[in-house]
Amino acid sequence: MALDSLRGDREFRKVRNHGVAVRDPLFTLRLTEYRPRYGEAWRPRAIMGIVVSKKTLRRAVDRNRVRRRVREALRTLPGGLPPCRAILLPNPGVLSVPFADLQTALARAIAKAPDQAKRGGKSGNPRQSGRVSERVTPAAPTSPKDRP
């Protein structure tokens, strides 16, 4: 499965606001269901953004190395990636951990993510999803002699 990149602030904001967070000692993964971009055909795939801040790693060389390691670990995952949109925030430990351990941690986090984020979640307004709509019918008109 292909690994595309999140583009633009709007896509990142959607994942940040509606995503489910899975935390691991090596990274934080925020995951939402797959939705195609506006005007795009339905092609389920993983769309991932890898964010390494200067606060996490000071040197640009280290930030780039972390991005490359994580991207390669995601690309070569044995089970592949489910169709989703995700943001991955790696910690400094990703630089020193063995590559196989990084891959198992990523696979574990993706498997731990709730099923609704991987399958497509619920549609519609989440606040109304559990409600049953009741239709209110007007009472039948009663004759005056039926009233007490």
Secondary structure, DSSP 8 states (H G I E B T S, - for coil): --EEE--HHHHHHHHHHH-EEEE-SSEEEEEEE----TT------EEEEE---TTT-SSHHHHHHHHHHHHHHHHT-TT---SEEEEEEE-GGGGTS-HHHHHHHHHHHHHHS-HHHHHT---S-TTTTT-------------GGG--
